[in-house]
Amino acid sequence: MEFAPRMSRFKPSPSQIASARVRDLQAEGRTIIKLTAGEPDFPAPDHAKRAVLDLMERNDIQYTPINGTLAMRQAVQAKFKRDNDLDYALDQIAVGSGAKQVLFNTLMATVSAGDEVIIPGPYWASYPDMVKLAGGTPVFVSAGQNEKFKMRPSELAAAITPQTKWFMFCSPSNPTGAAYSWDELQALADVLLAHPHVHILTDDVYEHLIFDDHKFATLAQVEPRLYDRTVTCNSVSKAFSMTGFRVGYAGGPKDIIAKMSNMQSQSTAGVSALGQAAAVAALNGPQDLLAERAANLQRRRGILFEKLNAAKGLSCDLPDGAMYIFCSCAGAIGKRGPDGRVIETDTDFTMYLLDSVGVAVVQGVAYGLSPYFRASFVAPEEDLIRGGDLIQEACAALV
Ligand code: PLP
């Protein structure tokens, strides 16, 4: 088969290579502690599950409108108002199969060859591939640990060119957990106000996974003058632990939302009726579980943070949100393991952890910054403790 040239824009992701190695080791009978989870481990809310059963009992499971059921768009409208103080009319709301599809539709509907999309790094590994698939060019602006992984306004300003179509933004971030404060968002907004041709695509999926006294805010809320050129994207996946329901949504300018719908109408069409019923129940239902779950994750964050920071050659800061610690392994680079092999890259380091002590994490290069690794604290507490101890042992054995 001769494949379409667009397929050459994808590279196999380093995290897939690591997952394959985990599977091989498990097949050999090794026990692997996985600190790689990208989804919370809480159950979906009971009222969301009940809504699915009710729908099935009523046999009310037909095709749904491309832009979402009326109940879903009303629930999203109310959510944006309640949580983000954003007003969207019903025809300004898109509903897709997860935030991933909503982001994908936005880019596919708007990006052409020659368009640039600014992506602050470290970034979620899907963003660059989505931009490339749409025919655009990702422009990375990387912020290091010394900047708390947050881009400075001057760095954003320097990256903007006449070709910039979108600024694609995620806070709290995957993989670093960095969350921008209101004032930090305002400073970025001030730059964007000076460049009216740049549109803003915010990925707010980690909105409710936020810790300590950090407060979530989103760009269109902070700077209402950006509202007309911002697509605000979110989903029930991480907030309500409903990743498998596959429901995401966005609010934005009517013309962009309409084109996103056109895109979706010829691919997956309307989102599953079951998923949307569950999402409506979650968005309209009690919200107090969100803070309780964030507090639970915050406790687990503390366990992993202590363990990693006590390991020789590793250094990390407490993330503000999401569910990951992005940890430097600079102190392990150039060292030799007991088998004599030299650790040259963060990929070598993560493979060393996997092979020597059976702990899986993801190498920073997958997210555009080395030498780091991403460790998820969504794991049972005993795995965080044992996994952390094993990482310390492996680091101590490096010479
Ligand atoms: N955006 C970010 C930053 C993510 O980390 C993920 C999932 O890992 C998604 C979007 C996808 O979310 P959804 O399940 O709503 O498609």
Residues whose N, C-alpha, C, O or C-beta is under 5 A from the ligand:
A	BS01	PLP	G38 S97 G98 A99 K100 Q101 W124 C170 N174 D203 V205 S235 S237 T243 V247 G248
